[in-house]
C-alpha cells in the first residue's frame, strides 16, 4: 500500500528536526510514528469456554475509521513511499 501525506512546511520542519534528534531518516521516523499510531491494544486470547465473536469490537472499528482519514485530516505525506519501504529503510 502506498500513502501520500502532504505536510505544512512548519510540520515538515518539525518532523525533520525530531528525526535528526533520533538519528534516523525522516521517512523512517514518519513511518514509525504512523505505525505507533496504528497499533491497537493487544487483546488477550479468549478462554476456551468464552468463544470470541467474529466481529471486531466497536473500539477497533472506530480506530480503523479514524486511521483511514488520519493522513488527509492532518495533511501528511510519505512522499510516495510505501510503509514496507519505509520500514525496510529504518532497519539497520
Secondary structure, 3 states (H helix, E strand, C coil): CECCCCCCHHHHHHHHHHHHHHCCCHHHHHHHHHHHHHCCCCCCCCCCCCCCCCCCCHHHHHHHHHHHHHHHHCCCCCCCCEHHHHHHHHCC
